[in-house]
């Protein structure tokens, strides 16, 4: 009977922990899923903030960083294999990446809070054509806190040629919105 009481107490604590705060907004360190509408918000050049310097191991065993793409437009997409909207937007990202690759635009994924085996299976299925940083602990995502809620996936950022955050979408992006924003930032 005592074990049953302890189990009920633990279950209550776990359920209360999943509920999070009452405001519905993520707090620092919060790792609950946050959904967005996928609309691309482009920031005026004077309002852009520098992107943090990020680097990490790729799913394939290499290393990737924003610094490696200095002077180019970078589309940074936060995703996870367990995220349904991430799966839905993967073909859009793949197509825009392929169409803009030769014009000074690079894509970089950030696999967030995922198991590496599941992420690799996702990559094999989707064949994105660009690398992804394996960010299981969420450190890369936290570096963008203030721009992207740490648990908002999928999220997509467009980093301009000067290394500033030029655009943001929280939620699954749509082809036309992403292509238009990438083209606009690239052509500045």
HELIX and SHEET records of a PDB file:
HELIX    1   1 UNK A    2  UNK A   19  1                                  18    
HELIX    2   2 UNK A   45  UNK A   47  5                                   3    
HELIX    3   3 UNK A   67  UNK A   69  5                                   3    
HELIX    4   4 UNK A   84  UNK A  100  1                                  17    
HELIX    5   5 UNK A  101  UNK A  103  5                                   3    
HELIX    6   6 UNK A  116  UNK A  126  1                                  11    
HELIX    7   7 UNK A  139  UNK A  143  1                                   5    
HELIX    8   8 UNK A  175  UNK A  186  1                                  12    
SHEET    1   A 6 UNK A  40  UNK A  42  0                                        
SHEET    2   A 6 UNK A 165  UNK A 170 -1                                        
SHEET    3   A 6 UNK A 155  UNK A 159 -1                                        
SHEET    4   A 6 UNK A  73  UNK A  79 -1                                        
SHEET    5   A 6 UNK A 105  UNK A 112  1                                        
SHEET    6   A 6 UNK A 132  UNK A 135  1                                        
SHEET    1   B 2 UNK A  55  UNK A  57  0                                        
SHEET    2   B 2 UNK A  63  UNK A  65 -1                                        
END                                                                             
